[in-house]
Amino acid sequence: MALRKALTYSKKYARPYTRVSRAKAKSYIKVVPQNKVVKYSVGNLKAYQEGKYSMALHLSSEEPAQIRDNALEASRQLLTKLLDEKLPNMYFLELKVHPHHLIRNNKTAAGAGADRMSSGMSRSFGDIEGRAALVKAGADIFVIHFENEQAARIIRDALVMTKAKLPCKAKILFQRAPVIVK
């Protein structure tokens, strides 16, 4: 089955209409698809926990969006591959959004007169197609922690490539961690 384009789902941050029935068995979604995101954190966790990374780059959404789990996983794999090649064991990557939202597709009939019989995607109680993360405007999608300035350029270039895999406008923000004096 081919995936539908991200544009077919609304870009606004809203839950779809959920069926409410007197019969409890008909009121909830019975089948939940497997999450395609394998890892939510990659890299040198020990150095991150010890506070060795003083800088971070954030990939943030500029608009509310639904990001499918396969788009998140593809982005994470691209980032991991590029950073492992150029900065082995010198970064810590976090995926900040979780695909909890279930996407449904109401298949419509084809043929003459079918448009008068079906309601399309309005009030769709269709089959589950996959999962998506509901992301608000300004929310972080990826955060990468690192130590030196040379790594910043490499990570920024990797994040620019990653932006093409996401269905929303995104921006890259730089953050320097505050220095703690004891």
Backbone hydrogen bonds, N-H to C=O, Kabsch-Sander energy under -0.5 kcal/mol:
donor,donor_aa,acceptor,acceptor_aa,energy
8,T,5,K,-1.4
9,Y,6,A,-1.1
14,A,12,K,-1.5
24,K,22,R,-0.7
26,K,23,A,-1.7
27,S,24,K,-1.4
30,K,28,Y,-0.5
32,V,30,K,-0.5
38,V,36,K,-0.6
42,V,93,L,-2.4
44,N,91,Y,-2.9
45,L,43,G,-1.4
48,Y,44,N,-1.4
49,Q,45,L,-2.6
50,E,46,K,-1.9
51,G,48,Y,-1.0
52,K,47,A,-2.4
54,S,52,K,-0.6
55,M,146,F,-2.1
56,A,175,Q,-2.7
57,L,144,I,-2.4
58,H,173,L,-3.1
59,L,142,F,-2.9
60,S,58,H,-0.7
60,S,171,K,-2.8
61,S,139,A,-2.4
62,E,169,K,-2.9
63,E,169,K,-0.6
65,A,135,V,-2.5
67,I,65,A,-0.6
67,I,133,A,-2.5
68,R,66,Q,-0.6
69,D,131,R,-1.8
72,L,68,R,-1.9
73,E,69,D,-2.3
74,A,70,N,-2.1
75,S,71,A,-2.1
76,R,72,L,-2.4
77,Q,73,E,-2.5
78,L,74,A,-2.1
79,L,75,S,-2.5
80,T,76,R,-2.8
81,K,77,Q,-2.5
82,L,78,L,-2.5
83,L,79,L,-2.7
84,D,80,T,-2.3
85,E,81,K,-1.6
86,K,82,L,-1.9
87,L,83,L,-2.8
90,M,87,L,-1.6
92,F,145,H,-1.9
93,L,42,V,-3.5
94,E,143,V,-2.7
95,L,40,Y,-3.2
96,K,94,E,-0.6
96,K,141,I,-2.8
97,V,141,I,-0.7
100,H,98,H,-1.6
101,H,132,A,-1.9
103,I,130,G,-2.9
105,N,127,D,-2.7
107,K,105,N,-0.9
114,A,111,G,-1.5
116,R,113,G,-0.9
117,M,113,G,-0.6
117,M,114,A,-0.7
118,S,114,A,-1.4
122,S,119,S,-1.3
124,S,121,M,-1.0
125,F,123,R,-0.5
127,D,105,N,-1.6
129,E,103,I,-3.7
130,G,103,I,-1.3
132,A,101,H,-2.7
133,A,67,I,-3.0
134,L,132,A,-0.5
135,V,65,A,-3.2
135,V,133,A,-0.8
138,G,61,S,-3.2
139,A,136,K,-1.7
141,I,59,L,-3.4
142,F,59,L,-1.3
143,V,94,E,-2.2
144,I,57,L,-2.6
145,H,92,F,-2.9
145,H,143,V,-0.5
146,F,55,M,-2.4
147,E,90,M,-0.5
152,A,148,N,-0.9
153,R,149,E,-1.1
154,I,150,Q,-1.3
155,I,151,A,-2.8
156,R,152,A,-2.4
157,D,153,R,-2.2
158,A,154,I,-1.9
159,L,155,I,-2.4
160,V,156,R,-2.1
161,M,157,D,-1.7
162,T,158,A,-1.7
163,K,159,L,-1.8
164,A,160,V,-0.6
164,A,161,M,-0.7
165,K,162,T,-1.8
166,L,163,K,-1.0
171,K,60,S,-2.7
173,L,58,H,-2.8
173,L,171,K,-0.5
175,Q,56,A,-2.8
177,A,54,S,-3.7
177,A,175,Q,-0.5
180,I,178,P,-0.5
181,V,179,V,-0.6
182,K,180,I,-0.5
